[in-house]
Amino acid sequence: MSGRLVAVVGPSGAGKDTLMEAARARLAGDPRFTFLRRVITRPADAGGEDHLAVSEEEFEALRGAGGLALSWEAHGLRYGLPRPALDEALAEGKVAVANLSRQALEEAAVSYPLQVVEITAPVQLRAERLAARGRETVEDVARRLARQAPFPSGLPVATVLNDGPVEQGVERVLAVLMAA
């Protein structure tokens, strides 16, 4: 395995999906990079990132069959990273970029060469972004903002502050990805 997994993490409303989608578009012609599509127990039309929508039963069957390299739960949903796509990318020496949860980082670090990119933004800006999405109640937004998970110790973490124009955040993410 000669590639590297770049785990993008950060609090809700930090702009991870926006910056990752823009970085994906900018790196579309660069064969060194691949952006992994997550499996989520959320309808495909629920908004947010492009993901493989599955039911709880389908998720569990996939996980039980070893089809997920990593899996976790957050915000009432289940998330996973498809093993075949990740393993193939790493075997080809690519930088595999994926939106992960902090709770999956320790397992990821044990199993894969890992670089963590934390995308963050001030809490007030995150609150505004979450409210503008219109996907959740005020109470749900408050729960997301209150959720804090520490990083496992010893991981390489590069922090990207996403508090300005999207293009500025994208440039910061691209710089970290190019260094991976």
C-alpha positions in Angstrom: 0.0 0.0 0.0 1.8 3.1 -1.2 -1.0 5.7 -1.1 -2.3 7.8 1.7 -5.7 8.4 3.3 -6.5 12.0 3.9 -9.3 12.2 6.5 -11.2 15.5 6.3 -12.9 16.3 9.6 -14.4 19.3 11.3 -17.4 20.5 13.1 -20.8 20.8 11.5 -21.1 24.0 9.5 -17.4 24.4 9.0 -17.9 24.1 5.2 -16.3 20.7 4.7 -18.6 19.6 1.9 -18.3 23.0 0.1 -14.5 23.0 0.2 -14.2 19.3 -0.6 -16.5 19.6 -3.6 -14.5 22.6 -4.9 -11.2 20.8 -4.3 -12.5 17.7 -6.1 -13.4 19.9 -9.1 -10.0 21.5 -9.2 -8.2 18.2 -8.9 -10.4 16.3 -11.3 -7.7 15.9 -13.9 -4.9 15.0 -11.5 -4.6 11.2 -11.3 -2.7 11.4 -8.0 -6.0 12.1 -6.1 -9.3 10.4 -5.6 -12.3 11.6 -3.6 -14.2 8.7 -1.9 -18.0 8.7 -1.9 -19.4 7.7 1.6 -22.2 5.3 2.3 -24.8 7.0 4.5 -28.2 6.0 5.9 -29.7 9.2 4.6 -31.9 9.6 1.5 -30.0 10.6 -1.7 -32.2 13.7 -2.0 -31.5 15.0 1.5 -29.0 17.5 0.3 -25.3 17.8 1.2 -22.6 15.7 -0.3 -23.0 13.2 -3.1 -23.3 9.9 -1.2 -24.4 6.3 -1.6 -27.8 6.2 0.2 -28.6 3.0 1.9 -31.2 1.7 4.4 -30.1 0.6 7.9 -30.4 -3.0 6.8 -28.3 -2.5 3.7 -25.7 -0.7 5.7 -25.5 -3.5 8.3 -25.3 -6.1 5.5 -22.5 -4.2 3.8 -20.6 -3.7 7.1 -21.1 -7.4 8.1 -19.7 -8.6 4.7 -16.5 -6.5 5.2 -17.5 -4.0 2.5 -16.7 -1.0 4.7 -13.2 0.0 5.6 -14.4 2.3 8.3 -17.9 2.9 9.8 -19.3 5.2 12.5 -22.5 6.8 13.8 -23.2 10.5 14.2 -26.3 12.7 14.3 -28.6 9.7 14.1 -27.1 8.4 10.9 -24.6 5.7 10.0 -21.6 6.4 7.8 -19.1 4.2 6.1 -16.2 4.3 3.7 -16.3 1.6 1.0 -13.4 -0.8 1.4 -12.9 -1.6 -2.3 -12.6 2.0 -3.4 -10.2 2.9 -0.6 -8.0 -0.2 -0.9 -7.8 0.2 -4.7 -6.8 3.9 -4.5 -4.1 3.2 -1.9 -2.7 0.2 -3.8 -2.4 2.5 -6.9 -0.4 5.0 -4.7 -3.1 7.7 -4.8 -4.1 10.2 -2.1 -7.6 9.1 -1.1 -9.6 12.0 0.3 -12.6 11.3 2.5 -14.9 13.1 4.9 -14.6 11.2 8.2 -15.6 11.6 11.8 -13.1 12.1 14.5 -14.4 8.9 16.1 -13.2 6.9 13.1 -9.7 8.4 13.1 -8.0 6.0 15.6 -9.1 3.0 13.6 -8.1 4.7 10.4 -4.6 5.4 11.7 -4.1 1.8 12.7 -5.2 0.5 9.3 -4.0 3.1 6.8 -1.3 5.7 6.2 -3.2 8.7 7.5 -3.1 12.5 7.2 -5.9 14.5 9.0 -7.2 17.8 7.7 -9.4 19.7 10.1 -11.6 22.2 8.5 -13.1 24.6 11.1 -14.8 28.0 11.4 -15.9 30.3 14.2 -19.1 29.0 16.0 -21.3 31.9 15.0 -20.5 31.4 11.4 -21.1 27.7 11.7 -24.5 28.4 13.3 -25.4 30.7 10.4 -24.4 28.1 7.8 -26.3 25.3 9.5 -29.5 27.5 9.8 -29.2 28.4 6.1 -29.1 24.7 5.1 -32.7 24.4 6.4 -32.3 20.6 7.0 -32.6 20.7 10.8 -34.6 22.2 13.6 -33.1 24.9 15.8 -32.6 22.2 18.5 -30.8 19.9 16.0 -28.5 22.8 15.1 -27.8 23.5 18.7 -26.9 19.8 19.3 -24.5 19.9 16.3 -22.8 23.0 17.6 -22.5 21.6 21.1 -20.9 18.3 19.9 -17.2 18.2 20.5 -14.9 15.3 20.0 -11.2 15.4 20.7 -8.5 14.1 18.3 -6.8 10.9 19.3 -3.3 11.7 20.3 -0.3 11.5 18.0 -2.1 12.0 14.7 -0.7 14.4 12.0 -3.4 17.2 11.8 -3.3 20.2 9.5 -5.9 22.8 10.3 -7.7 24.9 7.7 -9.7 27.9 8.9 -12.7 28.4 6.6 -13.8 31.9 7.7 -13.6 33.8 4.4 -14.5 33.5 0.8 -14.9 29.9 -0.5 -11.9 30.3 -2.9 -9.6 31.2 0.0 -10.7 28.1 1.9 -10.2 26.0 -1.2 -6.7 27.2 -1.7 -5.9 26.3 1.9 -7.3 22.8 1.4 -5.4 22.3 -1.9 -2.2 23.3 -0.3 -2.6 20.7 2.4 -3.6 18.0 -0.1 -0.6 18.8 -2.4 1.6 18.3 0.7 0.1 14.9 1.4 
